[in-house]
Amino acid sequence: YAGPKAELQLLKCAQLAASTPSTAASKAAHAALLREKPPLGEMLERLSCAPPLSALLDVLPPLAPRWYSLSNSMLANPNRAHLCLSLALYTTHASDGKVAVRHGVASHYLARVAAPLLDSSPPPATSAALPTVTVFRREASGFELRLPRVPSTPLILIGPGTGLAPFRAFLQHRRHQHSRKQLGACSLYFGCRSARRDFLYGDELQTMAAAGALELHVAFSRDADLVSAGYWRGIRLNIEYVQDLLERDGEAIAELLFSQGAHLYVCGDGQEMARDVHASLLRLTEDHLGLTTEAGEAKLGELAAAGRYCKEVW
């Protein structure tokens, strides 16, 4: 398959073509393409379009690199890199009613490569038999999530889903670099759909919480009774997300941020989660400090400028 950017580029071309004077059938065909989002090869076939390969490659953007934050610390696992990622799956609906399952390029490639390591069979006897993948390290931009220099600084970590990855590395790094007495309080807010299906590193986090290494707050958005969970007149009922936990703990979070100098980190979905989390932080800032919305935004901006409100979102 072509990368998502290439498909989007051609879909926009189809949308532009649909806006020009044409027959009703032509416009309906373009509308179907926009709705169904077929992969590149299928779309070219349906459009009866057969450009020379060289010309096609000239106009298509290259496949975008995938960046992953490691979910482990080198202090805890020397010479190893742990990845935490979701397998990207989505469905498309063809005009004949057929439903096709599409697979994310990078995530499924890595899943295939890692399959021999993840099954129940004994690992290969020699390193030569191990699967390999070529990777490269991204040059530092200065905007990476970094632990504060003073280990006693309190931390608030908000990482639902695979956004947990860098925070697991944080927790490991702190544990191996400093004694427990040197470390400040650490609160981790994690969310996923189901505790049984996708509570990433759940046993590990619960063990750390039981040992007092962190305060663990979890939201499982699909574990509520199906009869009572859902939406009613636009109101969300019994579907809990991490922003709901922030609202619940607003006073304690505000105390950490504005009285104890805590650093707050957000990692994960940048389309909805980060926006909703920011809105919750804004409300607790307004309530705790008695500020207007504009002044609250300015206060959060000050925290960000000081490196105390950091985001890694996609």
Secondary structure, 3 states (H helix, E strand, C coil): CCCHHHHHHHHHHHHHHHCCCCCHHHHHHHHHHHHHCCCHHHHHHHCCCCCCHHHHHHHCCCCCCCCCCCCCCCCCCCCCCCCCCCCCEEEEECCCCCEEEEECHHHHHHHHHHHHHHCCCCCCCCHHHCCCCCCCCCCCCCCCCCCCCCCCCCEEEECCHHHHHHHHHHHHHHHHHCCHHHCCCEEEEEEECCHHHHCCCHHHHHHHHHCCCCEEEEEECCCCCCCCCEEECCEEECCCCHHHHHHHCHHHHHHHHHHCCCEEEEEECCCCHHHHHHHHHHHHHHHHHCCCHHHHHHHHHHHHHCCCEEEEEC
